[in-house]
Every structure is written in C-alpha cells, then in structure tokens.
Amino acid sequence: MSFLSTALYTVSTPQEAEQFISMAPGMTAGYEQQPGFERLVVARDVMDPLTIVTMSWWQSQEAADAWTRSQGYREAKNQSGGQGLKAKMEFGRWTSVKERRAGPGGG
C-alpha cells in the first residue's frame, strides 16, 4: 500500500504559476533522495491556470512527513527556484491507496 499526498496551491500571477511548475524537475531530484519516495506529479489546473495541483506517492505517511519536516525539503524548494514564491496551500490531504495493476485491456 502507498500513501498519496495531494495538495492544491494558488498563486497570484501567471509568472508565479510558471515559476511553480518549473520547480518540478528540481524538486523531484530532491524527493528522490528521501527514503520512501515513489513519484511526484505537478500539474496546472486547466480551468484555472493560477491553481497548481501536486501529488506525491510514498511508501508510508511517516516517510512523507519526514520529508516535509526536513532541511532537504526546504533546500530542494529553494534550489529549484522556489525562493520567494508565494503560493498559498488551499487544500492538502493524505490518502492510502492500493496499487492496481492494469489488465490486458489496460483497465
């Protein structure tokens, strides 16, 4: 079983949205150093381009909690271009997920 962390952020300008999205590759590199990390997805809401959704999968909630409290998290954010970015978290949630394997029909 994995744990999914989902967060919804809003920014004030299209430039801030671009800054947030452009951080994803550097943040992924930082996340990959954290034990228990599985994958990260960062996407812009197609209906509201000032809304960003992040989803990260972890082997346990403890692993994700350790990452968000770590100095490495803050360093990865700043080194990825997030220093000074004012993104407001509107929503955050943990969900346990069971891995589902696709069958021959893809579903």
C-alpha positions as semicolon CSV with decimal commas, in nm:
position;residue;x (nm);y (nm);z (nm)
1;M;0,000;0,000;0,000
2;S;0,119;0,351;-0,082
3;F;0,024;0,688;0,056
4;L;-0,077;0,972;-0,172
5;S;-0,026;1,332;-0,067
6;T;-0,242;1,571;-0,268
7;A;-0,216;1,949;-0,236
8;L;-0,380;2,237;-0,416
9;Y;-0,199;2,571;-0,434
10;T;-0,296;2,909;-0,573
11;V;-0,062;3,181;-0,696
12;S;-0,131;3,543;-0,790
13;T;0,017;3,577;-1,138
14;P;0,087;3,368;-1,449
15;Q;0,459;3,427;-1,383
16;E;0,430;3,270;-1,036
17;A;0,244;2,975;-1,189
18;E;0,529;2,925;-1,436
19;Q;0,782;2,952;-1,153
20;F;0,595;2,687;-0,952
21;I;0,567;2,448;-1,248
22;S;0,933;2,498;-1,343
23;M;1,036;2,385;-0,993
24;A;0,905;2,030;-1,052
25;P;1,221;1,872;-1,204
26;G;1,447;2,007;-0,929
27;M;1,202;1,913;-0,658
28;T;1,174;1,562;-0,799
29;A;1,552;1,528;-0,776
30;G;1,532;1,631;-0,410
31;Y;1,241;1,399;-0,339
32;E;1,432;1,107;-0,492
33;Q;1,690;1,143;-0,214
34;Q;1,424;1,082;0,051
35;P;1,370;0,722;0,165
36;G;1,016;0,606;0,090
37;F;0,954;0,839;-0,205
38;E;0,783;0,682;-0,509
39;R;0,684;0,961;-0,752
40;L;0,576;1,324;-0,788
41;V;0,329;1,488;-1,027
42;V;0,290;1,866;-1,055
43;A;0,015;1,999;-1,283
44;R;-0,166;2,321;-1,357
45;D;-0,545;2,324;-1,338
46;V;-0,674;2,362;-1,695
47;M;-0,979;2,560;-1,576
48;D;-0,776;2,799;-1,359
49;P;-0,411;2,846;-1,463
50;L;-0,329;3,008;-1,127
51;T;-0,409;2,682;-0,946
52;I;-0,140;2,414;-0,917
53;V;-0,200;2,055;-0,805
54;T;0,076;1,839;-0,658
55;M;0,053;1,467;-0,595
56;S;0,331;1,265;-0,436
57;W;0,329;0,893;-0,365
58;W;0,515;0,749;-0,066
59;Q;0,573;0,408;0,086
60;S;0,436;0,538;0,415
61;Q;0,288;0,852;0,563
62;E;0,584;0,864;0,803
63;A;0,826;0,887;0,509
64;A;0,637;1,181;0,361
65;D;0,608;1,355;0,698
66;A;0,983;1,317;0,749
67;W;1,047;1,475;0,409
68;T;0,824;1,779;0,465
69;R;0,992;1,844;0,801
70;S;1,344;1,804;0,666
71;Q;1,603;2,064;0,581
72;G;1,641;1,882;0,248
73;Y;1,283;1,975;0,157
74;R;1,347;2,346;0,211
75;E;1,679;2,330;0,029
76;A;1,526;2,146;-0,269
77;K;1,249;2,405;-0,291
78;N;1,491;2,698;-0,281
79;Q;1,745;2,541;-0,516
80;S;1,467;2,462;-0,764
81;G;1,367;2,827;-0,795
82;G;1,103;2,845;-0,522
83;Q;1,275;3,102;-0,304
84;G;1,039;3,394;-0,259
85;L;0,747;3,216;-0,428
86;K;0,422;3,298;-0,251
87;A;0,197;3,001;-0,319
88;K;-0,099;2,955;-0,087
89;M;-0,193;2,599;0,002
90;E;-0,569;2,574;-0,033
91;F;-0,605;2,204;0,034
92;G;-0,388;1,917;0,150
93;R;-0,483;1,556;0,209
94;W;-0,330;1,213;0,274
95;T;-0,495;0,908;0,123
96;S;-0,388;0,546;0,143
97;V;-0,403;0,381;-0,198
98;K;-0,384;0,022;-0,309
99;E;-0,182;-0,031;-0,622
100;R;-0,399;-0,155;-0,905
101;R;-0,243;-0,342;-1,189
102;A;-0,386;-0,290;-1,535
103;G;-0,517;-0,600;-1,705
104;P;-0,488;-0,693;-2,074
105;G;-0,744;-0,426;-2,167
106;G;-0,548;-0,153;-1,987
107;G;-0,804;-0,109;-1,709
